[in-house]
Each structure stands twice: as structure tokens, then as C-alpha cells.
């Protein structure tokens, strides 16, 4: 993490020096916080056996990982017949972001683990992450202050109960995974602060903006208004049942007090989110694949697009906030599939829909979404840790949602003042190159967004990105 800040020093003058300076100081803080745990991991568990260099089967009671990701994005000017309060800027824009996360895991009693993740995030998306449903940097949020901020991302207790006869398998330790021998069939409970994206809508090829696709609607299903505060985390109780090739997941989670808000509402009589998923692993021509079917139900104090349109006064624009009412809901589903083709090619696709009647509350303004792509690792050219990916995404809005924007209404993300509606489409191409240093990756990324904000009177938008990612 500290290494990244100093590696980037030569280019600080090109970007936001304040972000790098503050991130460097906060990096020292995280390392100091982690020092006691590092000491524990380095201890010997048996006489004379140093577990700081683990073998293939041994894991420690405590594990510790870091990640740091820096992203720089450049957007050339593009044509726009008009712009509104929440439009993407049609002039040249250059933004950068940095995140740093400490992942600490501790084994407690039998089957129990506790994970805690202090995290730093700083910087900004292009146009402050406004003007697009398919926002181009999954590491950024719609926050007003770009200065790096330290906050608690995750703090969760995980309890695993083995089901049936013993059938253990070895799981390698990783970030937020203490590893070791664990049951194949189990009932697992999660309680605490987490990201629902850790459990739901997971995809091997398109899920992590720190190493895979950066676009919001490629890292998750764009029509899944998943329960989260503006930084992507929520308080939740979740359970997972794994039986053979079948998995079943259910979660009760908190929603933010206001749309895209920082504070979560823990009064479940006022707001809550239910998420359920069924998934099945299979093999096609002896190659692994997976499908996942997700459904969700959000209940809260949401505004209604049709009501906002109905309430327009002469010469005014619709106001969604004024129509917020207790007991409004949003219902949606998502289908997620992945398939390995051979030792170096994998395919994936997502399909999502929500009813689009009430306002988007947490994620991004998309009521329908479909995406598909390909991921190719470097085995074919003797670069096994490199990955090249290409994907496309198409998003749509419900009839009342698009009319609300056409009449000049503002969502928490979109609002050009008026609208010539068309589906918003995004394409992304990236190459993730592993440097000779063991845990350092460098990526180049290009994105093309057509009809930004569902508006054919604006765009297309070209975005060029540089990403540096460190894992320890």
C-alpha cells in the first residue's frame, strides 16, 4: 500500500497531489493498525515451524491481507446538444481515485470466523459519477469531497455448520478467507457490516473493478438496486446453504435513510431489503460453469415517478423527493451465468430487470440491463497471470422513469434537463498485466458509452484508463 503511493510519486504533478499526500499518511496509519496482527501471523504455531511462509495445507489462526488500487481516467470532449444539473460534463475531464483496504481475519471457535476491513477511498469519478448509469470507475462513489476518507467497510461474524457426513475440502487462505479444511456441504451465517456483492451476483470473470472490468454495470447487474450506503456497504444478516452443486442464499439488509445516502436506517419497520439467490454449478464438456438466479425486494420511503409527473405545476419540473412515501417497494430479478470454454477462455452474461415504478435508491439508474463478455488469460502467450477482457452492456429505463427525466426531473444520478430517449450502451476492453514484482498489476482500459444518460442528443463518450493494483 505504501509502495503504491511512492511508485506514483513521479506522476503526482499530473493528478491530484492532495489525494496522494493524504493517502500516503493514511497508509502509514493502516500499517500501524495492522502491525500487531502481522506479528501474530509470523509466530510459529509448532516448535520450530515458521508459518509466515505457508505450505499447501497449513493455515494460521489469523490472516492479514492488503490491497491498494489507483485508477486514472481521461475523457475527451464530446458533443452535447444541451446539458443539465446531473449531466456528464461534455468538456475534457481527468479524474483519479485511490483505495486501500486492510483485510484481517481471525478464527474463533469451531466453524466461526471474524473479518474486519478498514478502508480508505479518495478521488472522484468522471463528472463526479453523474450522467451515466454505466459509470466508468467502480472504485468511485457520488461523494462531494474527493479527499481520502478512512471508514469501516466490513466487520462481520461468519459461522459455518457442517451438514451430513464429513466431506472436507481444503480452501486456500485469501482476503476475507482464513482458509483450511472446510466442509463441502454446509449452512453458513453472516452477521454484521458487509457488501451484498460479496455473496450475490458473483461472477468469476466480471465482478471486481480492481482487477477486472471497471464499469459499474459490468461488475454487477445494473438493474439490481442492491442494498448499500453510498460506499457500497450495508448491515445485514445472511445465510447460505450449500448442498452438492446447489447453493441457496438469503439476506435481510438495511437501506440508506435517503437515496444514495451515507447513513443506514436500522429501523426495519421503515426500510429493509430482502435478497434471495439460487445457484447451480455444472460441467459442460468437462469444463466448469455456473448459473445464478437472483431476486430482490426493497421496501422504503421512495418517491414515485408517475406521481411526480402528475404533480408538475405549470412551468415547473417534476420533483421526485416530494412524492416520497412510506411503504413503497422495488422488485427485481437477475440471471447470471459463466462458462469456462478451455484453459484460457471464459464467457459470462447477466440479465436484469426491476419494475421501475419507484425511485432508484442505492446503486445506479437502470431498470433493465443486459451484459455479456469474454475473458482470456495469458496462457496462450506464456503470460499465465495476464488477462484480457471485452464486454458490452445495454441498459434501459421504465416508461415512467424516462418520462420523468424527459420532463426535466432529477434522479440522484441522472438529469440532463430534457431527454431524447435511447438505450444506454457501454463497451469495455482491458488488459491486466502482471509486472515482475510478485503482487503488482498494471492495466490499460478503454470504454465507449453511447447515449450517455439514455440521451441520444449527447455523446458518444470515450474513456481511457490506467490502473495500478497491489495485493499483499
C-alpha positions as CSV (number, residue, x, y, z in Angstrom):
1,X,0.0,0.0,0.0
2,X,2.8,2.4,0.9
3,X,4.7,1.1,-2.1
4,X,1.9,2.3,-4.4
5,X,1.9,5.8,-3.1
6,X,5.7,6.1,-3.7
7,X,5.5,4.4,-7.1
8,X,3.0,7.0,-8.2
9,X,5.1,9.9,-6.9
10,X,6.6,10.9,-10.4
11,X,3.1,11.4,-11.8
12,X,1.6,13.3,-8.8
13,X,2.1,16.6,-10.6
14,X,-0.2,15.4,-13.3
15,X,-3.0,14.5,-11.0
16,X,-4.4,15.5,-7.6
17,X,-1.5,16.0,-5.3
18,X,-3.7,16.4,-2.2
19,X,-5.2,12.9,-2.7
20,X,-1.8,11.3,-2.9
21,X,-0.4,13.2,0.1
22,X,-3.3,12.3,2.4
23,X,-3.5,8.7,1.1
24,X,0.2,8.3,2.0
25,X,-0.3,9.5,5.6
26,X,-3.4,7.2,6.0
27,X,-1.4,4.3,4.5
28,X,1.0,4.6,7.4
29,X,-2.0,4.6,9.8
30,X,-3.3,1.3,8.3
31,X,0.1,-0.3,8.5
32,X,0.4,0.7,12.2
33,X,-3.0,-0.7,12.8
34,X,-2.0,-4.0,11.2
35,X,1.3,-4.4,13.0
36,X,0.1,-6.5,15.9
37,X,-1.7,-8.9,13.5
38,X,1.3,-9.1,11.3
39,X,3.3,-10.1,14.4
40,X,0.8,-12.8,15.2
41,X,0.8,-14.3,11.7
42,X,4.6,-14.5,11.8
43,X,4.7,-16.5,15.0
44,X,5.5,-20.2,15.0
45,X,2.4,-22.5,15.5
46,X,4.5,-25.5,16.3
47,X,8.0,-25.9,17.7
48,X,10.4,-24.5,15.2
49,X,7.8,-24.2,12.4
50,X,7.6,-20.7,10.9
51,X,4.1,-20.3,9.4
52,X,4.8,-16.9,7.8
53,X,5.6,-18.9,4.7
54,X,2.6,-21.2,4.5
55,X,2.7,-24.7,3.0
56,X,-0.1,-26.1,0.8
57,X,-2.2,-27.4,3.7
58,X,-1.4,-25.2,6.7
59,X,-3.3,-22.0,7.7
60,X,-2.9,-19.7,10.6
61,X,-5.5,-18.7,13.1
62,X,-5.1,-15.1,12.0
63,X,-4.6,-13.9,8.4
64,X,-3.9,-10.5,7.0
65,X,-4.0,-9.0,3.5
66,X,-3.8,-5.6,1.9
67,X,-4.9,-4.2,-1.4
68,X,-4.3,-0.8,-2.9
69,X,-5.7,0.3,-6.3
70,X,-5.0,3.6,-8.2
71,X,-7.1,4.5,-11.3
72,X,-6.6,7.5,-13.6
73,X,-9.2,8.2,-16.2
74,X,-9.2,10.6,-19.2
75,X,-12.3,11.6,-21.1
76,X,-12.0,13.8,-24.2
77,X,-14.7,16.3,-25.0
78,X,-17.8,15.1,-26.7
79,X,-20.8,16.6,-28.4
80,X,-23.9,17.5,-26.5
81,X,-27.0,19.5,-27.7
82,X,-27.7,20.5,-24.1
83,X,-26.7,19.7,-20.5
84,X,-28.4,19.7,-17.2
85,X,-27.6,19.7,-13.5
86,X,-26.7,15.9,-13.4
87,X,-25.2,15.6,-16.9
88,X,-21.8,14.2,-17.6
89,X,-19.5,17.1,-18.5
90,X,-19.0,17.3,-22.3
91,X,-15.6,19.0,-21.9
92,X,-12.3,17.3,-21.3
93,X,-12.3,15.7,-17.9
94,X,-9.4,14.0,-16.0
95,X,-10.0,12.2,-12.6
96,X,-8.2,9.8,-10.4
97,X,-9.0,7.6,-7.5
98,X,-7.2,5.5,-4.9
99,X,-8.4,2.9,-2.4
100,X,-6.6,0.9,0.2
101,X,-8.1,-1.9,2.3
102,X,-6.8,-3.9,5.2
103,X,-8.4,-7.4,5.4
104,X,-8.0,-9.0,8.8
105,X,-9.5,-12.4,9.5
106,X,-9.5,-14.3,12.8
107,X,-10.6,-17.9,13.5
108,X,-12.7,-18.0,16.7
109,X,-14.4,-21.2,18.0
110,X,-15.2,-24.2,15.8
111,X,-16.6,-23.0,12.4
112,X,-16.5,-19.3,13.5
113,X,-14.5,-16.5,11.9
114,X,-14.5,-12.7,12.3
115,X,-13.4,-10.4,9.5
116,X,-12.8,-6.6,9.7
117,X,-11.8,-4.3,6.8
118,X,-10.8,-0.7,7.5
119,X,-10.7,1.0,4.1
120,X,-9.6,4.3,2.6
121,X,-11.2,5.7,-0.6
122,X,-10.4,9.0,-2.3
123,X,-10.8,10.7,-5.6
124,X,-13.7,11.1,-8.0
125,X,-15.3,9.5,-10.9
126,X,-15.7,11.5,-14.2
127,X,-18.2,14.3,-13.6
128,X,-18.4,13.1,-10.0
129,X,-20.0,9.8,-11.2
130,X,-23.0,11.7,-12.6
131,X,-24.6,11.5,-16.0
132,X,-24.2,7.7,-16.7
133,X,-26.0,4.6,-15.5
134,X,-22.9,2.7,-16.7
135,X,-20.4,4.8,-14.7
136,X,-16.9,4.1,-15.7
137,X,-15.0,3.6,-12.4
138,X,-16.3,1.0,-10.0
139,X,-13.8,2.3,-7.3
140,X,-15.6,5.7,-7.1
141,X,-18.7,7.0,-5.4
142,X,-21.0,10.0,-5.6
143,X,-19.4,11.9,-2.7
144,X,-18.8,15.6,-2.7
145,X,-15.4,15.6,-1.1
146,X,-12.7,13.8,-3.1
147,X,-10.2,13.8,-0.2
148,X,-9.3,10.3,1.0
149,X,-11.6,9.1,3.8
150,X,-11.0,6.3,6.3
151,X,-14.1,4.3,7.2
152,X,-15.1,0.7,8.2
153,X,-16.1,-1.3,5.1
154,X,-16.7,-4.7,6.7
155,X,-17.0,-6.1,10.2
156,X,-18.8,-9.4,10.2
157,X,-19.1,-12.7,12.1
158,X,-19.3,-15.9,10.0
159,X,-20.4,-19.2,11.4
160,X,-20.2,-22.4,9.4
161,X,-22.1,-25.6,10.4
162,X,-21.2,-28.8,8.6
163,X,-24.1,-30.8,7.1
164,X,-24.1,-34.6,6.7
165,X,-21.2,-36.9,6.7
166,X,-17.7,-35.5,6.7
167,X,-16.6,-34.3,3.3
168,X,-14.0,-31.7,3.9
169,X,-12.0,-29.8,1.2
170,X,-9.0,-27.6,1.5
171,X,-9.7,-23.9,0.9
172,X,-6.6,-21.7,0.3
173,X,-6.4,-18.6,2.6
174,X,-7.1,-15.3,0.9
175,X,-8.5,-11.8,1.7
176,X,-11.5,-12.3,4.0
177,X,-11.0,-16.1,3.9
178,X,-8.9,-17.8,6.7
179,X,-8.8,-21.0,4.7
180,X,-8.1,-24.5,5.8
181,X,-10.1,-27.7,5.8
182,X,-13.8,-26.8,5.4
183,X,-17.0,-28.8,4.7
184,X,-18.3,-29.2,1.2
185,X,-21.9,-29.2,2.4
186,X,-22.7,-26.6,5.0
187,X,-25.0,-24.0,6.5
188,X,-23.3,-20.7,6.9
189,X,-24.5,-17.5,8.7
190,X,-23.2,-13.9,8.2
191,X,-23.9,-11.1,10.6
192,X,-22.5,-7.6,10.5
193,X,-21.4,-4.9,8.0
194,X,-20.6,-6.2,4.6
195,X,-21.2,-5.8,0.9
196,X,-24.1,-7.9,-0.6
197,X,-21.9,-8.2,-3.7
198,X,-19.6,-10.5,-1.6
199,X,-22.4,-13.1,-1.7
200,X,-24.9,-12.3,-4.5
201,X,-24.4,-11.8,-8.3
202,X,-20.8,-13.0,-8.0
203,X,-19.1,-13.9,-11.3
204,X,-15.6,-15.3,-11.9
205,X,-14.9,-13.1,-14.9
206,X,-16.7,-9.8,-14.2
207,X,-17.0,-8.8,-10.6
208,X,-14.0,-6.8,-9.4
209,X,-13.1,-3.3,-10.7
210,X,-9.7,-3.6,-9.0
211,X,-8.6,-6.3,-11.4
212,X,-11.3,-6.9,-14.0
213,X,-13.9,-4.7,-15.7
214,X,-14.2,-1.2,-14.2
215,X,-17.7,-0.3,-15.4
216,X,-20.4,-0.3,-12.8
217,X,-22.8,-2.3,-15.0
218,X,-20.2,-5.0,-15.6
219,X,-19.1,-5.5,-12.1
220,X,-22.8,-6.1,-11.0
221,X,-26.2,-6.4,-12.7
222,X,-27.1,-2.8,-13.4
223,X,-30.8,-3.4,-12.6
224,X,-30.0,-4.8,-9.1
225,X,-30.6,-1.8,-6.8
226,X,-28.7,-3.6,-4.1
227,X,-28.9,-2.5,-0.5
228,X,-25.9,-0.3,0.3
229,X,-24.9,3.1,1.5
230,X,-23.1,5.4,-0.9
231,X,-19.8,3.5,-0.5
232,X,-21.4,0.1,-1.2
233,X,-21.8,-1.4,2.3
234,X,-24.8,-2.4,4.5
235,X,-25.7,-4.0,7.8
236,X,-27.1,-7.5,7.0
237,X,-27.9,-10.9,8.2
238,X,-27.3,-13.6,5.5
239,X,-27.5,-17.3,5.3
240,X,-26.0,-19.7,2.8
241,X,-27.0,-23.4,2.3
242,X,-24.6,-25.4,0.1
243,X,-25.7,-28.9,-0.9
244,X,-23.6,-30.5,-3.6
245,X,-23.8,-28.5,-6.7
246,X,-26.7,-26.4,-5.5
247,X,-26.4,-23.2,-3.4
248,X,-29.2,-21.2,-1.7
249,X,-28.7,-17.7,-0.3
250,X,-30.9,-15.3,1.6
251,X,-30.2,-11.9,3.2
252,X,-32.0,-9.3,5.1
253,X,-30.2,-5.9,4.8
254,X,-30.6,-2.3,5.7
255,X,-31.2,0.6,3.2
256,X,-29.8,4.1,3.4
257,X,-32.0,6.7,5.1
258,X,-32.2,8.7,1.9
259,X,-31.4,7.8,-1.7
260,X,-27.6,7.4,-2.2
261,X,-27.2,8.3,1.5
262,X,-24.2,7.6,3.7
263,X,-26.3,6.7,6.8
264,X,-28.1,3.3,7.0
265,X,-31.5,3.0,8.5
266,X,-31.5,0.2,11.1
267,X,-35.3,0.6,11.8
268,X,-36.6,-2.4,9.8
269,X,-40.1,-1.2,10.3
270,X,-39.3,1.7,8.0
271,X,-36.9,0.3,5.4
272,X,-35.3,-3.1,4.5
273,X,-34.2,-5.2,1.6
274,X,-34.7,-8.9,1.0
275,X,-32.4,-10.7,-1.4
276,X,-32.5,-14.4,-2.4
277,X,-30.4,-16.4,-4.8
278,X,-30.4,-19.9,-6.2
279,X,-27.3,-21.1,-8.0
280,X,-26.0,-24.3,-9.6
281,X,-22.6,-25.4,-10.6
282,X,-22.3,-27.8,-13.5
283,X,-19.8,-29.1,-16.1
284,X,-20.2,-28.7,-19.9
285,X,-17.8,-30.8,-21.9
286,X,-15.9,-31.3,-18.7
287,X,-15.5,-27.6,-18.2
288,X,-17.0,-25.8,-15.1
289,X,-19.9,-23.4,-15.4
290,X,-22.4,-21.7,-13.1
291,X,-25.8,-20.1,-13.3
292,X,-27.3,-17.9,-10.6
293,X,-30.9,-16.6,-10.3
294,X,-31.3,-13.6,-8.0
295,X,-34.5,-11.9,-6.8
296,X,-34.8,-8.9,-4.5
297,X,-37.4,-6.8,-2.8
298,X,-36.7,-3.3,-1.4
299,X,-39.2,-1.6,1.0
300,X,-38.8,2.0,2.0
301,X,-39.6,5.7,1.8
302,X,-39.2,6.0,-2.0
303,X,-40.5,8.6,-4.5
304,X,-42.8,7.5,-7.4
305,X,-42.0,8.6,-11.0
306,X,-45.7,8.6,-12.1
307,X,-46.8,10.7,-9.1
308,X,-44.0,13.2,-9.7
309,X,-45.1,13.7,-13.3
310,X,-48.7,14.0,-12.2
311,X,-47.8,16.7,-9.7
312,X,-46.0,19.0,-12.1
313,X,-47.1,22.6,-11.8
314,X,-47.2,24.8,-15.0
315,X,-43.7,26.0,-15.9
316,X,-42.1,23.7,-13.3
317,X,-40.3,20.4,-13.4
318,X,-41.3,17.2,-11.6
319,X,-39.9,16.7,-8.1
320,X,-39.4,13.1,-7.0
321,X,-38.3,13.8,-3.5
322,X,-41.7,15.5,-2.7
323,X,-43.5,12.2,-3.6
324,X,-41.6,10.0,-1.1
325,X,-44.0,7.9,0.9
326,X,-43.6,5.1,3.4
327,X,-44.2,1.6,2.2
328,X,-43.1,2.0,-1.4
329,X,-41.3,-1.0,-3.0
330,X,-39.0,-2.1,-5.7
331,X,-39.0,-5.7,-7.0
332,X,-36.4,-7.1,-9.4
333,X,-34.5,-10.2,-10.6
334,X,-31.2,-11.1,-12.2
335,X,-29.8,-14.0,-14.1
336,X,-26.0,-14.5,-14.1
337,X,-24.1,-17.2,-16.0
338,X,-20.5,-18.1,-16.6
339,X,-18.8,-20.8,-18.6
340,X,-15.2,-21.9,-18.9
341,X,-14.5,-22.8,-22.6
342,X,-10.9,-24.1,-22.3
343,X,-7.8,-23.4,-20.2
344,X,-7.7,-19.8,-21.2
345,X,-11.1,-18.6,-22.3
346,X,-14.2,-17.9,-20.2
347,X,-17.6,-16.4,-21.1
348,X,-20.2,-14.6,-19.0
349,X,-23.5,-12.9,-19.2
350,X,-26.0,-11.1,-17.0
351,X,-29.7,-10.2,-17.5
352,X,-31.5,-7.9,-15.0
353,X,-34.9,-6.2,-14.6
354,X,-36.8,-4.2,-12.0
355,X,-40.3,-2.8,-12.0
356,X,-39.0,0.8,-12.4
357,X,-42.1,2.4,-10.7
358,X,-40.3,3.9,-7.7
359,X,-37.0,5.8,-7.5
360,X,-33.6,4.2,-7.6
361,X,-32.4,4.1,-4.1
362,X,-28.9,2.7,-3.8
363,X,-26.9,1.6,-6.9
364,X,-27.5,3.1,-10.4
365,X,-30.4,4.3,-12.5
366,X,-31.1,1.3,-14.7
367,X,-34.4,-0.6,-14.8
368,X,-33.3,-3.2,-17.4
369,X,-29.8,-4.4,-18.1
370,X,-28.1,-7.0,-20.2
371,X,-24.4,-7.6,-20.5
372,X,-22.0,-10.2,-21.9
373,X,-18.3,-10.7,-22.4
374,X,-15.2,-12.8,-22.8
375,X,-12.2,-13.1,-20.5
376,X,-8.9,-14.6,-21.9
377,X,-5.9,-15.4,-19.6
378,X,-2.3,-15.2,-20.9
379,X,-1.7,-19.0,-21.0
380,X,-1.8,-18.8,-24.8
381,X,1.1,-16.4,-24.9
382,X,3.1,-17.6,-21.9
383,X,1.7,-14.9,-19.6
384,X,-0.5,-17.0,-17.3
385,X,-1.2,-14.2,-14.8
386,X,-2.3,-11.7,-17.5
387,X,-5.9,-11.2,-18.5
388,X,-7.6,-9.5,-21.5
389,X,-11.3,-8.9,-21.3
390,X,-14.0,-7.5,-23.6
391,X,-17.7,-6.9,-22.7
392,X,-20.7,-4.9,-23.7
393,X,-23.7,-3.7,-21.6
394,X,-27.1,-2.3,-22.6
395,X,-29.3,-0.5,-20.1
396,X,-32.9,0.7,-20.3
397,X,-35.5,2.7,-18.2
398,X,-39.2,2.1,-17.4
399,X,-41.7,4.3,-19.2
400,X,-42.4,6.5,-16.2
401,X,-38.7,6.8,-15.3
402,X,-37.8,8.0,-18.8
403,X,-40.8,10.4,-18.9
404,X,-39.7,11.9,-15.5
405,X,-36.3,12.7,-16.9
406,X,-37.7,14.0,-20.2
407,X,-39.8,16.5,-18.2
408,X,-36.7,17.8,-16.6
409,X,-36.7,15.7,-13.4
410,X,-33.5,14.8,-11.5
411,X,-32.6,11.4,-10.2
412,X,-29.7,11.0,-7.7
413,X,-27.5,10.3,-10.7
414,X,-29.2,11.5,-14.0
415,X,-30.8,14.7,-15.2
416,X,-30.0,16.4,-18.5
417,X,-32.9,18.8,-18.3
418,X,-34.7,17.0,-21.1
419,X,-34.3,13.7,-22.9
420,X,-34.3,12.2,-26.3
421,X,-34.6,8.6,-25.1
422,X,-32.4,5.7,-26.3
423,X,-30.9,2.7,-24.6
424,X,-27.6,3.5,-23.0
425,X,-24.8,1.2,-24.2
426,X,-21.3,0.6,-23.0
427,X,-18.4,-1.4,-24.3
428,X,-15.1,-2.0,-22.4
429,X,-11.8,-3.5,-23.3
430,X,-9.0,-4.0,-20.8
431,X,-5.6,-5.8,-20.4
432,X,-4.3,-6.6,-17.0
433,X,-0.6,-7.1,-17.0
434,X,1.3,-8.6,-14.0
435,X,4.6,-7.0,-13.5
436,X,7.7,-9.0,-12.5
437,X,7.1,-7.8,-8.9
438,X,5.1,-10.6,-7.3
439,X,1.9,-8.8,-6.3
440,X,1.7,-5.8,-8.7
441,X,-0.6,-5.5,-11.7
442,X,-0.8,-2.7,-14.3
443,X,-3.9,-2.3,-16.6
444,X,-4.9,-0.3,-19.6
445,X,-8.6,0.1,-20.2
446,X,-10.8,1.7,-22.9
447,X,-14.6,2.3,-22.6
448,X,-17.1,3.6,-25.1
449,X,-20.5,4.8,-23.9
450,X,-23.2,5.5,-26.5
451,X,-26.3,7.6,-25.5
452,X,-25.0,8.6,-22.0
453,X,-27.8,9.0,-19.6
454,X,-30.1,7.4,-22.1
455,X,-29.9,10.5,-24.2
456,X,-29.3,10.3,-28.0
457,X,-28.7,14.1,-28.0
458,X,-25.4,13.6,-26.1
459,X,-22.2,11.6,-26.8
460,X,-20.7,9.2,-27.6
461,X,-18.2,9.2,-24.7
462,X,-14.7,7.8,-24.9
463,X,-12.8,7.0,-21.7
464,X,-9.2,5.9,-21.4
465,X,-8.0,4.5,-18.1
466,X,-4.8,3.5,-16.4
467,X,-4.9,1.2,-13.3
468,X,-2.2,0.1,-10.8
469,X,-3.2,-2.6,-8.3
470,X,-1.2,-4.1,-5.4
471,X,-2.0,-7.1,-3.3
472,X,-0.1,-8.2,-0.2
